[in-house]
Amino acid sequence: MGITQYYLASSIDGFLAESDGGLDWLLQFEGFEGQSEAYQEFYQGVGAIVMGADTYRFVLEEMPGGWPYPGLPCWVFSNHELPGYQGEDIRFVSGEVSEIAREASSAAGQRNVWLLGGGQLAGQFQRAGLIDELILTIVPVLLGSGRPIMPLSQSSPELQLLGQRQFGRGIIELRYRLKESSHSVV
């Protein structure tokens, strides 16, 4: 059985996007030393993806070359109808995150579920105890405001540092286990 991993990049001050959802600050760092290898290492372990509607819209608008996660089942939380990608297993859902987490985990089999974002959805998963690991790539930028990596409505779960890596251009990756995870959804 795999685990659920919230894998993302943020500014030093904890924002994953600007207030309007913009990522220009992040895209200027694309291709940093070690990025491709780190991403491929992570991606090889992914068996299913869960994301919010804003993240999905970003993929639609900013990645015009087709679905960037071919062959992986994906659950998109949305209250609105969105276009799909022909031939891909993309499911538009709403409702309780625990039910969808069970489905995604089952579909992933022995591989992991990638909670791709955004922050609001990650907050729902965290409150339900459904995030096992947080893999945070920190980019040396201060935004001052924007969309937080995870809005907390309660105290933070205890985080156990599992590892850290340094990449080119001052970028670091931190990997934490969320000790309060109740990943017994399957």
VEXRO-587067 format. One record per residue (C-alpha): x, y, z; residue in three letters. Coordinates in Angstrom, 2 decimals, m for minus. Example, Ala and Ser with C-alpha at 12.3 -4.5 7.8 and 13.67 -1.06 7.14 Angstrom:
BEGIN
<atom u="12.30" v="m4.50" w="7.80" aa="ALA"/>
<atom u="13.67" v="m1.06" w="7.14" aa="SER"/>
This chain:
BEGIN
<atom u="0.00" v="0.00" w="0.00" aa="MET"/>
<atom u="1.33" v="3.39" w="m0.98" aa="GLY"/>
<atom u="1.09" v="6.64" w="0.92" aa="ILE"/>
<atom u="m0.37" v="10.08" w="0.18" aa="THR"/>
<atom u="2.26" v="12.71" w="m0.52" aa="GLN"/>
<atom u="1.70" v="16.46" w="m0.81" aa="TYR"/>
<atom u="4.52" v="17.36" w="m3.21" aa="TYR"/>
<atom u="4.83" v="21.04" w="m4.08" aa="LEU"/>
<atom u="7.00" v="24.12" w="m4.40" aa="ALA"/>
<atom u="6.63" v="27.28" w="m2.35" aa="SER"/>
<atom u="8.21" v="30.63" w="m1.68" aa="SER"/>
<atom u="10.32" v="31.00" w="1.46" aa="ILE"/>
<atom u="7.36" v="32.64" w="3.18" aa="ASP"/>
<atom u="5.05" v="29.69" w="2.50" aa="GLY"/>
<atom u="3.03" v="30.62" w="m0.57" aa="PHE"/>
<atom u="2.44" v="28.26" w="m3.48" aa="LEU"/>
<atom u="1.05" v="30.94" w="m5.79" aa="ALA"/>
<atom u="0.36" v="34.64" w="m5.96" aa="GLU"/>
<atom u="m3.12" v="35.81" w="m4.87" aa="SER"/>
<atom u="m4.35" v="35.60" w="m8.48" aa="ASP"/>
<atom u="m2.88" v="32.09" w="m8.88" aa="GLY"/>
<atom u="0.13" v="33.35" w="m10.82" aa="GLY"/>
<atom u="3.32" v="31.31" w="m10.84" aa="LEU"/>
<atom u="5.71" v="33.58" w="m12.75" aa="ASP"/>
<atom u="7.92" v="33.77" w="m9.64" aa="TRP"/>
<atom u="8.29" v="29.98" w="m9.71" aa="LEU"/>
<atom u="8.58" v="29.45" w="m13.45" aa="LEU"/>
<atom u="11.70" v="31.62" w="m13.59" aa="GLN"/>
<atom u="13.44" v="28.82" w="m11.64" aa="PHE"/>
<atom u="12.36" v="26.04" w="m13.98" aa="GLU"/>
<atom u="15.20" v="23.74" w="m14.93" aa="GLY"/>
<atom u="17.34" v="24.28" w="m11.84" aa="PHE"/>
<atom u="20.16" v="21.83" w="m11.21" aa="GLU"/>
<atom u="18.74" v="18.58" w="m9.83" aa="GLY"/>
<atom u="15.10" v="19.38" w="m10.67" aa="GLN"/>
<atom u="14.58" v="16.79" w="m13.37" aa="SER"/>
<atom u="16.21" v="13.97" w="m11.39" aa="GLU"/>
<atom u="14.31" v="14.79" w="m8.18" aa="ALA"/>
<atom u="10.99" v="15.01" w="m10.01" aa="TYR"/>
<atom u="11.54" v="11.75" w="m11.91" aa="GLN"/>
<atom u="12.49" v="9.98" w="m8.68" aa="GLU"/>
<atom u="9.26" v="11.18" w="m7.06" aa="PHE"/>
<atom u="7.06" v="10.62" w="m10.12" aa="TYR"/>
<atom u="8.15" v="6.99" w="m10.56" aa="GLN"/>
<atom u="6.44" v="6.21" w="m7.26" aa="GLY"/>
<atom u="3.12" v="7.86" w="m8.18" aa="VAL"/>
<atom u="0.11" v="5.67" w="m8.96" aa="GLY"/>
<atom u="m2.72" v="8.24" w="m8.76" aa="ALA"/>
<atom u="m3.18" v="12.01" w="m8.56" aa="ILE"/>
<atom u="m5.63" v="14.21" w="m6.67" aa="VAL"/>
<atom u="m5.93" v="17.94" w="m7.36" aa="MET"/>
<atom u="m8.25" v="20.90" w="m7.02" aa="GLY"/>
<atom u="m10.01" v="22.74" w="m9.83" aa="ALA"/>
<atom u="m7.61" v="25.72" w="m9.87" aa="ASP"/>
<atom u="m4.62" v="23.41" w="m10.25" aa="THR"/>
<atom u="m6.40" v="21.57" w="m13.06" aa="TYR"/>
<atom u="m7.25" v="24.85" w="m14.80" aa="ARG"/>
<atom u="m3.57" v="25.84" w="m14.58" aa="PHE"/>
<atom u="m2.60" v="22.57" w="m16.27" aa="VAL"/>
<atom u="m5.20" v="23.18" w="m19.01" aa="LEU"/>
<atom u="m4.06" v="26.73" w="m19.68" aa="GLU"/>
<atom u="m0.31" v="26.60" w="m19.09" aa="GLU"/>
<atom u="0.60" v="23.13" w="m20.34" aa="MET"/>
<atom u="m0.89" v="23.06" w="m23.84" aa="PRO"/>
<atom u="1.11" v="20.03" w="m24.99" aa="GLY"/>
<atom u="m1.46" v="17.58" w="m23.65" aa="GLY"/>
<atom u="m2.04" v="15.89" w="m20.32" aa="TRP"/>
<atom u="1.32" v="15.84" w="m18.47" aa="PRO"/>
<atom u="0.44" v="12.76" w="m16.37" aa="TYR"/>
<atom u="m0.46" v="10.12" w="m18.98" aa="PRO"/>
<atom u="m1.76" v="6.81" w="m17.76" aa="GLY"/>
<atom u="m2.33" v="7.93" w="m14.17" aa="LEU"/>
<atom u="m5.87" v="8.12" w="m12.82" aa="PRO"/>
<atom u="m6.65" v="11.62" w="m11.57" aa="CYS"/>
<atom u="m9.39" v="12.95" w="m9.29" aa="TRP"/>
<atom u="m10.19" v="16.66" w="m9.72" aa="VAL"/>
<atom u="m12.25" v="18.30" w="m6.98" aa="PHE"/>
<atom u="m14.57" v="20.77" w="m8.67" aa="SER"/>
<atom u="m18.08" v="22.14" w="m8.34" aa="ASN"/>
<atom u="m18.09" v="23.17" w="m12.01" aa="HIS"/>
<atom u="m17.93" v="21.29" w="m15.27" aa="GLU"/>
<atom u="m14.44" v="21.29" w="m16.77" aa="LEU"/>
<atom u="m13.12" v="19.90" w="m20.06" aa="PRO"/>
<atom u="m11.29" v="16.61" w="m19.92" aa="GLY"/>
<atom u="m8.41" v="15.11" w="m21.87" aa="TYR"/>
<atom u="m9.44" v="12.47" w="m24.37" aa="GLN"/>
<atom u="m8.20" v="9.01" w="m23.47" aa="GLY"/>
<atom u="m7.17" v="9.92" w="m19.92" aa="GLU"/>
<atom u="m8.76" v="8.70" w="m16.68" aa="ASP"/>
<atom u="m9.75" v="12.05" w="m15.15" aa="ILE"/>
<atom u="m12.65" v="12.03" w="m12.69" aa="ARG"/>
<atom u="m14.36" v="15.24" w="m11.63" aa="PHE"/>
<atom u="m15.61" v="14.89" w="m8.06" aa="VAL"/>
<atom u="m16.94" v="16.82" w="m5.10" aa="SER"/>
<atom u="m17.74" v="15.85" w="m1.57" aa="GLY"/>
<atom u="m15.80" v="14.37" w="1.31" aa="GLU"/>
<atom u="m12.08" v="13.98" w="0.76" aa="VAL"/>
<atom u="m11.87" v="10.72" w="2.74" aa="SER"/>
<atom u="m14.02" v="8.83" w="0.22" aa="GLU"/>
<atom u="m11.98" v="10.10" w="m2.73" aa="ILE"/>
<atom u="m8.74" v="9.37" w="m0.85" aa="ALA"/>
<atom u="m9.87" v="5.74" w="m0.50" aa="ARG"/>
<atom u="m10.62" v="5.50" w="m4.22" aa="GLU"/>
<atom u="m7.32" v="7.09" w="m5.24" aa="ALA"/>
<atom u="m5.34" v="4.92" w="m2.83" aa="SER"/>
<atom u="m7.03" v="1.80" w="m4.13" aa="SER"/>
<atom u="m6.32" v="2.79" w="m7.73" aa="ALA"/>
<atom u="m2.67" v="3.57" w="m6.90" aa="ALA"/>
<atom u="m2.15" v="0.05" w="m5.54" aa="GLY"/>
<atom u="1.39" v="m0.28" w="m4.20" aa="GLN"/>
<atom u="2.32" v="3.17" w="m5.50" aa="ARG"/>
<atom u="1.68" v="6.57" w="m3.93" aa="ASN"/>
<atom u="m1.08" v="9.15" w="m4.28" aa="VAL"/>
<atom u="0.20" v="12.59" w="m5.28" aa="TRP"/>
<atom u="m1.84" v="15.37" w="m3.71" aa="LEU"/>
<atom u="m0.91" v="17.95" w="m6.34" aa="LEU"/>
<atom u="m2.71" v="20.94" w="m4.88" aa="GLY"/>
<atom u="m3.90" v="23.38" w="m4.22" aa="GLY"/>
<atom u="m3.60" v="24.60" w="m0.69" aa="GLY"/>
<atom u="m7.32" v="24.56" w="0.14" aa="GLN"/>
<atom u="m7.62" v="20.91" w="m0.87" aa="LEU"/>
<atom u="m4.42" v="20.06" w="1.01" aa="ALA"/>
<atom u="m5.92" v="21.69" w="4.10" aa="GLY"/>
<atom u="m8.97" v="19.44" w="3.81" aa="GLN"/>
<atom u="m6.77" v="16.36" w="3.45" aa="PHE"/>
<atom u="m4.65" v="17.45" w="6.43" aa="GLN"/>
<atom u="m7.69" v="18.05" w="8.67" aa="ARG"/>
<atom u="m8.90" v="14.55" w="7.79" aa="ALA"/>
<atom u="m5.47" v="13.08" w="8.63" aa="GLY"/>
<atom u="m4.94" v="11.90" w="5.06" aa="LEU"/>
<atom u="m1.49" v="13.31" w="4.25" aa="ILE"/>
<atom u="1.37" v="10.97" w="5.10" aa="ASP"/>
<atom u="4.27" v="13.04" w="3.74" aa="GLU"/>
<atom u="4.90" v="16.65" w="2.85" aa="LEU"/>
<atom u="7.62" v="17.12" w="0.22" aa="ILE"/>
<atom u="8.28" v="20.83" w="0.00" aa="LEU"/>
<atom u="10.64" v="22.42" w="m2.51" aa="THR"/>
<atom u="11.46" v="25.91" w="m1.23" aa="ILE"/>
<atom u="12.39" v="28.51" w="m3.83" aa="VAL"/>
<atom u="14.43" v="31.56" w="m2.70" aa="PRO"/>
<atom u="11.69" v="34.13" w="m3.28" aa="VAL"/>
<atom u="9.64" v="36.20" w="m0.82" aa="LEU"/>
<atom u="6.11" v="36.88" w="m2.06" aa="LEU"/>
<atom u="4.70" v="38.64" w="1.01" aa="GLY"/>
<atom u="1.20" v="37.39" w="0.25" aa="SER"/>
<atom u="m0.57" v="34.85" w="m1.91" aa="GLY"/>
<atom u="m2.11" v="31.41" w="m1.65" aa="ARG"/>
<atom u="m0.67" v="29.52" w="1.33" aa="PRO"/>
<atom u="0.62" v="25.98" w="0.97" aa="ILE"/>
<atom u="m2.01" v="24.85" w="3.45" aa="MET"/>
<atom u="m4.41" v="27.00" w="5.45" aa="PRO"/>
<atom u="m4.57" v="25.64" w="8.97" aa="LEU"/>
<atom u="m7.77" v="25.91" w="10.97" aa="SER"/>
<atom u="m6.25" v="23.99" w="13.84" aa="GLN"/>
<atom u="m2.77" v="23.54" w="15.22" aa="SER"/>
<atom u="m0.17" v="22.04" w="12.95" aa="SER"/>
<atom u="0.34" v="18.29" w="13.09" aa="PRO"/>
<atom u="3.71" v="17.21" w="14.40" aa="GLU"/>
<atom u="6.17" v="17.01" w="11.53" aa="LEU"/>
<atom u="9.09" v="14.58" w="11.54" aa="GLN"/>
<atom u="11.93" v="15.55" w="9.20" aa="LEU"/>
<atom u="12.77" v="12.60" w="6.96" aa="LEU"/>
<atom u="15.36" v="14.31" w="4.79" aa="GLY"/>
<atom u="16.56" v="17.41" w="3.02" aa="GLN"/>
<atom u="18.40" v="18.14" w="m0.21" aa="ARG"/>
<atom u="19.95" v="21.22" w="m1.71" aa="GLN"/>
<atom u="19.69" v="21.97" w="m5.41" aa="PHE"/>
<atom u="21.07" v="24.64" w="m7.68" aa="GLY"/>
<atom u="20.09" v="28.33" w="m7.42" aa="ARG"/>
<atom u="19.56" v="28.13" w="m3.65" aa="GLY"/>
<atom u="16.58" v="25.76" w="m3.82" aa="ILE"/>
<atom u="16.06" v="23.21" w="m1.07" aa="ILE"/>
<atom u="13.73" v="20.25" w="m0.63" aa="GLU"/>
<atom u="12.40" v="19.22" w="2.77" aa="LEU"/>
<atom u="10.60" v="15.92" w="3.32" aa="ARG"/>
<atom u="8.41" v="15.50" w="6.41" aa="TYR"/>
<atom u="6.21" v="12.77" w="7.79" aa="ARG"/>
<atom u="2.96" v="14.09" w="9.28" aa="LEU"/>
<atom u="2.78" v="12.19" w="12.55" aa="LYS"/>
<atom u="m0.98" v="12.62" w="12.96" aa="GLU"/>
<atom u="m1.75" v="10.99" w="9.63" aa="SER"/>
<atom u="m4.54" v="8.45" w="9.84" aa="SER"/>
<atom u="m3.88" v="6.87" w="6.48" aa="HIS"/>
<atom u="m5.99" v="3.87" w="7.36" aa="SER"/>
<atom u="m8.59" v="4.82" w="4.76" aa="VAL"/>
<atom u="m8.29" v="1.61" w="2.77" aa="VAL"/>
